[in-house]
Amino acid sequence: MGETQHSPGRIGQETTLRAAIRGLAISRMLGAACELGLPDVLGVRDSIGIADLADRLGCHQGTLHRLVRTLAALGVFAIDAQGTVAHTDASRALRGDALSPQHLAARFWTLPAVWAAWGKLGEAVRTGQAAFPLANGGQTFFGHLGEAPADQSLFRSFIQSGFAGRHEAVASALTLAEAETVVDVGGGSGALLRAILGRHPDACGVLYDRPDVVASAPAVLDSPGLRRRCKVVGGDFFRSVPTGGTTYLLCWILHDWPDEAAAAILRSVRAAMPARARLVIVDRLLDADPGKCDAYDLLEDVNMLVLLGGCERTEAEFNALMTASGFAPITPVLVRPMFSLLETRPDGPSPPDGAQG
């Protein structure tokens, strides 16, 4: 007999699907709350009447009440019949005074340019091209950040917040021989390299990224124990990479790029590497069976398409890149949700610059 209209299973499925479809509204409400400063104006333990709260935020009282009561129904904030508003554990996590990951996430994912990019997902799927330029006048994601300082600052803070302890997790999983030189290619402000050098006091490091990016590195690396062991170099990893390292890092870099561009980065790294050096890649590693993949990893794969035209990759897809770029197949050292640590070494002569990924 077929499933009845009132089947509990069907009701549960429809409720879940309805909530997923309306998720855009919830994201936008959370982003608006953080944009307005609501989680911070409401003290950690305070209870404030809606009229007072509206006055402090410079908001219309009636519409603020509607926003708060809807979020409260979802467990974010609490409001009683008298209109007194207080925090819940969920809303406290949105406070921006400590630049919490959830506060930064709510603001970043609801930036107008990012929001617009997801609106072009269908076209991105049809064409295989990044959605961000389609929604933002042809401007790439990183090009946009270069012209929007506030968005760039938010993005950098968001990326640096990451998941708790990610730099320390990578540093603890990375085994270094005595007196190695680690070249962190695309290493940003140097937070990961700092964690690695802190754990390996005999190692030296080279932080390499665009000049405007590494300009913020001294604040992270400027300490007596690190200053003498770390060199900061600005440049373009599509053109060249510093030579002389024993371990080269590409951490959360390759997934930003489609295959051809990722292979170009790898060829630059390969050209700089001594024969006995190794390359360590930190990225998500997808299982070839989608049913065995972490759902968040797959969501991030689609996000790479939307914002950058990049992708998360399976082991076979990584190995295809390695072969095209003069490296041996990868060896997974650590595989976990959110990130994996992969190693490879040069394999034969460095391929010509024109090799295809």
N, C-alpha and C positions, 0 to 999 in steps of 0.2 A: 504494500500500500504506500502511496506517495506521502510525502511530508505534509502535514496539515498547516494551515495558515498560522495557527497559534503554537506551533512547535517551539518549545523552549530553546532548542538549539538554533533555530532560525532567528528567534528574537535576539539571542545573544550575538549572533553573527551580524545582524543588522545594526544592533546598538554599537558594536565595535566599529563597523564600517562607517556609521554615521559620525561617531566621535573622531575617526581618522579624517573624514572629509572636512569636518569643521575645525580641524586642528589649526588651520591658518588663522582663524579668528582668535584662538587661544594664544598662539604665538604673538600676534599683533597686540593683544591686550597686555601680555607680559612685557613686551618691548615698550609700549606706551607708558606703563607704570614706572619702568626704570628711566625712561626718557624724562618723565615729569619729576622724577626724584622722590616718588612716593615711599619706596622702601626705606630711604634714608631719613626723610622728614619724620616718619613714624619711628620713634626711638625703639631700641631693642626690646624694652619691657614696657613701653608706654601704651596707654589707651587714650585715644584722642577722638573727640566728637567730629562728625563729618564736616560741620560748618567751620570749625577751627582748622581742620585739615585742608579744606578747600582754600581758606584764607592764606594759610602758609604756602600752599603750592601755587596760588594765583589761578585757581581753576573754578569753573562753574560748579556750584555745589550739587545740583541735581544730576549732572552727567558724571561727576566724580563718584557720586553715590551708586550710580548704575554700574560703573566699571568695577568698583570695589565689591559690590554685592555679588556680581557674577564671578569674579575671581575667588571670592570667599566660598561660593558654592563648589568650586573646584579644589578647595583646600589651601588656596593661596590668599592670605589675610583672613581675618575674622571680623564680622560685623554683627552687632545685636539689633534688636528691634528699635532701640533708641538712636541708632546710627553711630554708636561708638566703635571705633576701628582699632584693631590690635594685630600684632604679628602672629603668624604660625611658624612652625619650623621651615616650611617651604618658602614663605615670604622673607624670612630672615636671610635665607641663602641668596636673595636678590639684592641685598644691600651692596652699594657700590663703594662704601668707605674703605674697604680693604681690597677693592678690585677682585671680588670673588668670581670664580669661573662662570657661575650661573648668571650673575649680573652682566658680565661681559658677553656671554652667549646670547642672552635675551636682546641686548642692544645690537650686537653684530648681525644676527640673523634677520633682524627687522630693519636694517639700514635700507633706505629707498633703493639704492643701486642693486643690492643683493636681492631684495624682495622682488624687484622687477625682473631680475635674471631668472628666478624660478618660474616666473610667468611665461617664459619662453622655452620651458622644458620640452614641450611637444615638438617645437621646431628643431631643437637640439637633437632629439631622438631621430627625427626624420633625416637630418643632414649629417649627423655625426660631429657637428661643430659645437664649440663652447656656446652656451646660452648668454653669457654675460655681455659680449659685444653686440649681440642681436638686440638686447634690451637697452643698451647704453650708448647708442650712436656710434657703434663700431669700436668703442674704447675697450681695451682689454682690462682684466681685473687689476693687474699690477699697474697698468697705465693710469687707471682711474685713481688708485691710491696715491700715485705720484702727484696728482693734481688736486687731491682732496686731503689735506693734512689731518683734519679731524678724523676722517674715516681710517686713514693710515695709522694714526696713533691708537685708535680703538682696535684695529686688526692686530697690531703688534702686541698690545696688551692681552688680547684674547688668545693669540697663538702661544704667548709665553706662559699663560696660565695653564693651558693644556689640561691633561688629566693629572691628578695629584701624583707627584713623585716620578713623572716620566723621565726626566733627565737622570735622576738617581738610579732608576731602574735600568736604563741603558748603560750607564757608567758601571754598575755592578755586574752586568752581563758581559761586558767587554773585557777580555783578557789581554793584557799587554806584557810583552817581555821588558826586561830592564832597559831603561834609557831609550825608549821608542820616541819617535816624532809623529804626532797625530796631526793630520791636516783635515780640518773640519770645513768641507766645501759647502758653501751656502749656509754657514753656521750662524747667521743672524747676529744677535747681540752678544753671543758667546756663553749663554747659560749652560748649554750642554758641555762645551769644552771645559768650562770651570768645574763642573761636576766630575768630569773625567780626570782632569789634572789634580783635583783635590783628592781623588781616590788613589791616584798613581803618582806619588811624589817624585819619582825618578824620571817621569815622562816630560817631554816638551810638546808644545802645541803651536799650530799655525791656524789662526782664524781667518777664513777667506770668504768674502761676500762683496756685494756692491759697495762702493765707497760710502754712499749715503746710509747704508745699513750698518756697516761696521763702525760708523762714527759714534754709535752709542755703546760700543764695546768697552771702552775704558772704565765705565761705571761698574761693569760686571767683573772685569779681569784685573782691575787696578788694586792689587794688594801685594805686599812684599813677596809672598810665597809664589805668586803667579806671574808677576811682572817680568821677572828674569827668565821665566820658562815659556813665555807665550809671545808670539809675534802676530800682529794684526796687519793683514794685507787686503787692500781693496782691488777689485777687478771684476771681470765678466767670465763666468765659468763656461760660457759657450765658446770663448776664444782661447783661454788658457787657464791653467791651474798651477799653483806653486809646486816646484819640484823638490825632491830630497826627503819626502816623508817615508815612513815605514808602514803606517796605517792611514788610509784615506777614508773619510766618512762622508756618506751622503745620507743625511738623516731628514726624513720627511721632505725630500726633494723630488725624487723621480715621479711620485704620484701626481705632482703638479702638471706634468707634461705628457702630451701624446707621444707615441713611440718614436717618431722621427726626431723630435726635440730631445727626448730622454736619451736616445742613442748618441746625439751630438754632445751632450754633457758627459756621458760615459767615455766617449772618445777623447775628450779634453783631459779627463782624469787619467785615462790609460796612457796618453802621451807623456804625462808628467811623472808616471810611476816607475821607480826602479824595478827590475825584473823580479826581485824577491819581496816586493811590497804586497800588501793585501788591500782589498776594498771591503769596507763594511757598509752595508745598506740597512737603514732602519726605515721600514714602511710596513703597511699592512700586507699580509700574505693571505690571499684568498684560497680556499679549498676549491678544487676543480668541480666538486659536487656542491651546487648552491644550497642544498638542504643541510650541509654541514657548516655553512658560513654563519658567522655572527651577523645578526640583522643590522647592527649599527655599522659594521664594516661595509656592508652592501649599500647602506644609505650614504655613507661617505664616498663610495665609488660614484654614485649618481651626482653627489655634490661636486666632485672633481670635474665631471662633465659640464655641469651647469656653470661653475665659476671659471674654470681654467681650460677645459678641454682635455684634462688629464684623466687618469684612471687608477684604481687599485688593480693589482695583478696577481695571477696564479703563479705557481712555480714554473710552469711551462712558458708562460708569457715573460717572466723575468729571464729565463734561460735563452729565449729568442733574442732579447735585448743584449744579453751578455755575448752571445755568439756574434752578433752583428758589430760589436764594439771592441772585440779583442780580449774578452775575458772567458774564463772557464765557467761551467755551470755553477749556480749558487749552492752553498751548503747552509741550510737553515740551522742556526745555532740556538735560537730561542723563538718559539712560536706561541703567541698569545693574542687574545682579542686586543684591539687598539693598535698594537704594533708587534712586529717581528724583527729579529736581528739576523741578517743574512751575510755570509762571507763569500768572497770569490777572489781569484788572483789572475794576473795577466796570463793569457794563453796564446803564445805565438807572437808575431810582430804586431805592432799597433796598426789598426786599419787606417786607410786614407780618410781624409776629412770628408770626402764625398760619400762614404759608406752609408747605406740606408738602414734605418731601424725597422 
